[in-house]
Amino acid sequence: MLSIVKRLINFSGKYSLRLKWAIIFSILESFTINGPIIFILYGLIKINDNTLVKEDVVIAASGVVISVILRALFRRLVDGLQSGTGYKIFADERMKIGDYLKKLPTGYFTEGNVGYISAVLSSDLNFIEEHGMSTLSKIVSGSIGVIISSIIIIILDYRIGIVVSLTTIASFVILDKLFKKSSENSMKKQEVQSKLVSAVIEYVKGISVIKAFNLEGQKSKATYKSFKDTRNILIKLEKSLLKPFLSLDVFIALGTGAVIFLASYFVTKGTMELPIAFMMMIFIYQIFLPFRVIGSALPLGRIMIAGLDRYGKLMEEKILKENNTEVNLNNFDIEFHRVSFAYEKEKVLKDISFKAKEKTMTALVGPSGCGKTTIANLIARFWDIEKGSIKIGGIDIREMGMENLLKNISMVFQRVYLFNDTILNNIKFSKPEATMEEVIKACKKARCHNFIMDLENGYDTIVGEAGATLSGGEKQRISIARAILKDAPIILLDEATASVDPDNEKHIQRAIDELIKEKTIIVIAHKLSTINDADQILVLNEGKIVQRGTHGDLIRKRGKYNDLWEKRMEARSWKINTSVS
Ligand SMILES: Nc1ncnc2c1ncn2[C@@H]1O[C@H](COP(=O)(O)OP(=O)(O)OP(=O)(O)O)[C@@H](O)[C@H]1O
């Protein structure tokens, strides 16, 4: 129980002092709760002894009134300190999470992990945010209430005091064990919930493929399974709480019965005065009240601890080391020196070394899966390498800080992500301070100004979720406009594949020609159409550079590149022939 309080206070960071004060006032409040009973008992004893005088009535009455006023005052202070604190803690924490997620390697954001992150950030943190403060208050005031009431009972009659204390301690131990079971189920609940989120994300994202290949039944089955698993574990969690709650009621009933029986027995034996026995019978409901409060707070506390553990695990993921010293680059040569890299166990890049001189074009070619995209992603430090170094302008990219690095790089990839915002904001995203003239100039160069102007609201048109209302080619051109506006000295470019129609491809090619003027370019070449002009072509195979040189050199050498080139030519003539026939 103490561990729950400790964890919540530790988690509250700079607000922990507020919470500690709230706990102190909670303790004081618990003292005042018993005040009226004690003062009434004082009056009753006086009546029983036939010694009641006017002053005793004043003492008892004012004692009751002062206790009630103080109780209200302390409660007000507790509420004042706690109210809003939970929301403030989480507002800060969410900002921290935002910064933290930015520092995680992009590779971390697989669908499984996205499910985990969403479940932690939405269900776990929301649960703690909603119930954290009230649970803390219940546990603290409940425990103090039980302790104070036990002390009062011991003072009134040590025999009953011992019975009550032993029952209380035994019940706490048993309850804690039972609630541990519910926390195991809570862990399972989180697991199935993160699987559910992943399944739903996958289903929604892949809905067009699912429909195109008639996989609805198959994929729905997997999603329904996640729904069912979640339902089953939630029912199990509820059931696992029934037993401890039932036991709690049994303990309260037994404890109450025992005290009433003992008090009556002691009165008949003449070892207890009647007012004390009378008060004891009233008081017994008071002592078991906080007990019930703790009982209701404990399972919530355990669920929160499990949530905090998961949150802690998320925050322990290895982030990219940051070095924020401002680095001024004299040139934008890119240099790989003996770079090896593995996403998981198997190396996908093996001992890669090359230099891309500034303002030149380096093309990466090779069969699918040979590591072209990985090389481009490593330049933008989407992952950190295990061996070797990647330098820009002679400085290791790990030494320059992400912001510093990324301000020098523009990436134009085939999968374009547009935010659900206006076209203007999507383009200005790369340079928020850009003027309208600059945006239009960039869009004209990227061959997208005309189609934007044809839209009903022009640049103010809202792009649908993930850019759904624009064609693939249009989205590409917008992403090129974004890059032109950014005007970064390094361009990482994924050459368009056959998914774009010839007209769009022509526009995109012109837009790219505008983008790459005077830049250091790394191009992932799929169709080999761009690379005739490349200053250097790196031919990759199974994560190694197997050939390098210009197009002319490599054609003459008759190696892997020549094979790829011939295959490409064959494919083109095959396409022409089939389209003619
Ligand atoms: N995020 C990832 N996690 C694990 N493995 C990955 C990841 N991304 C790529 N790989 C693997 O790394 C290898 C290199 O992939 P990469 O995407 O760099 O190849 P590529 O040459 O660009 O392929 P393509 O031409 O098909 O795009 C492949 O075996 C691929 O399956």
PDBQT file of the ligand as one rigid body, heavy atoms in Angstrom, charges set to zero:
ROOT
HETATM    1  N1  LIG A 601      12.457  -1.304 -40.193  1.00  0.00    +0.000 N 
HETATM    2  C1  LIG A 601      13.034  -2.446 -40.540  1.00  0.00    +0.000 A 
HETATM    3  N2  LIG A 601      13.154  -3.436 -39.639  1.00  0.00    +0.000 NA
HETATM    4  C2  LIG A 601      13.740  -4.601 -39.966  1.00  0.00    +0.000 A 
HETATM    5  N3  LIG A 601      14.248  -4.879 -41.174  1.00  0.00    +0.000 NA
HETATM    6  C3  LIG A 601      14.170  -3.937 -42.122  1.00  0.00    +0.000 A 
HETATM    7  C4  LIG A 601      13.555  -2.671 -41.856  1.00  0.00    +0.000 A 
HETATM    8  N4  LIG A 601      13.620  -1.930 -42.992  1.00  0.00    +0.000 NA
HETATM    9  C5  LIG A 601      14.239  -2.684 -43.920  1.00  0.00    +0.000 A 
HETATM   10  N5  LIG A 601      14.580  -3.889 -43.411  1.00  0.00    +0.000 N 
HETATM   11  C6  LIG A 601      15.305  -4.958 -44.092  1.00  0.00    +0.000 C 
HETATM   12  O1  LIG A 601      16.584  -4.477 -44.429  1.00  0.00    +0.000 OA
HETATM   13  C7  LIG A 601      16.989  -4.928 -45.706  1.00  0.00    +0.000 C 
HETATM   14  C8  LIG A 601      17.332  -3.720 -46.577  1.00  0.00    +0.000 C 
HETATM   15  O2  LIG A 601      16.136  -2.989 -46.801  1.00  0.00    +0.000 OA
HETATM   16  P1  LIG A 601      16.103  -1.635 -47.655  1.00  0.00    +0.000 P 
HETATM   17  O3  LIG A 601      14.721  -1.097 -47.542  1.00  0.00    +0.000 OA
HETATM   18  O4  LIG A 601      17.217  -0.783 -47.251  1.00  0.00    +0.000 OA
HETATM   19  O5  LIG A 601      16.351  -2.195 -49.105  1.00  0.00    +0.000 OA
HETATM   20  P2  LIG A 601      16.169  -1.470 -50.502  1.00  0.00    +0.000 P 
HETATM   21  O6  LIG A 601      17.365  -1.804 -51.293  1.00  0.00    +0.000 OA
HETATM   22  O7  LIG A 601      15.864  -0.028 -50.322  1.00  0.00    +0.000 OA
HETATM   23  O8  LIG A 601      14.896  -2.224 -51.062  1.00  0.00    +0.000 OA
HETATM   24  P3  LIG A 601      13.770  -1.699 -52.087  1.00  0.00    +0.000 P 
HETATM   25  O9  LIG A 601      14.449  -1.410 -53.378  1.00  0.00    +0.000 OA
HETATM   26  O10 LIG A 601      12.851  -2.870 -52.198  1.00  0.00    +0.000 OA
HETATM   27  O11 LIG A 601      13.137  -0.506 -51.454  1.00  0.00    +0.000 OA
HETATM   28  C9  LIG A 601      15.826  -5.759 -46.228  1.00  0.00    +0.000 C 
HETATM   29  O12 LIG A 601      16.139  -7.117 -45.992  1.00  0.00    +0.000 OA
HETATM   30  C10 LIG A 601      14.644  -5.334 -45.413  1.00  0.00    +0.000 C 
HETATM   31  O13 LIG A 601      13.750  -6.396 -45.245  1.00  0.00    +0.000 OA
ENDROOT
TORSDOF 0
